């Protein structure tokens, strides 16, 4: 798949996630220097019972040119104290790992497939914050403390929450609950109606390669057919050798 096809997919998902009527209030998403392959994301936990409630955790998601056949990467900027976050901020989560790796013990059902979306990844990240995977930690110290000294772990998380509030954009209204977030989105939708988005501003060229779900499925089928042809050629070589 060409980078233009990947860009078209990402453009559609970006528009849906930033549409005040469709977007999820837990995320504040912007492009980095109008680059559709690099997203700056603010993650918020709206569950008031969560120790992460009230925090604004900045991260950056980078997409490959062959998306969605290859997964994006995600990095917290700055890094947060969590069992599944490396000290440089990189996130370790199954949904961002390429499926079909024989050296991995992760089930394919939990790893990346082309059917995944940015939205499903972000929702998985929210879930991971509350429910770390301590069996495969990226930060061993945080993993041990989470299991053996949860009070100390919670104290550090609350400190992270307070620190993160300094990263809230000046013009951003921080939602305190899911209901408030959707109410705020309704207000923003009226503002967006007055400033229509130029759909072509991500592209240097005026020509845009069209994309739809059928073309994605055709591409996947072509890849499967190519694999089958390669296997048949290998079988023919084996027969000749015998």
Secondary structure, DSSP 8 states (H G I E B T S, - for coil): --HHHHHHHHHHHHHHHH-TTTS-TTEEEEEETTEEEEEEEEE-B--TTSTTBT--EEEEEE--TTTTSS--EEEESS----TTB-TTSBB--GGGSBS--TT--S-GGGSB-TT--HHHHHHHHHHHHHS--GGG-SSHHHHHHHHH-HHHHHHHHHHHHHHHGGGS-TT----SSHHHHHHHHHHHHHHHHHS---TTTT-SSS------HHHHHHHHHHHHHHHHHHHHHHHHHHHHH-
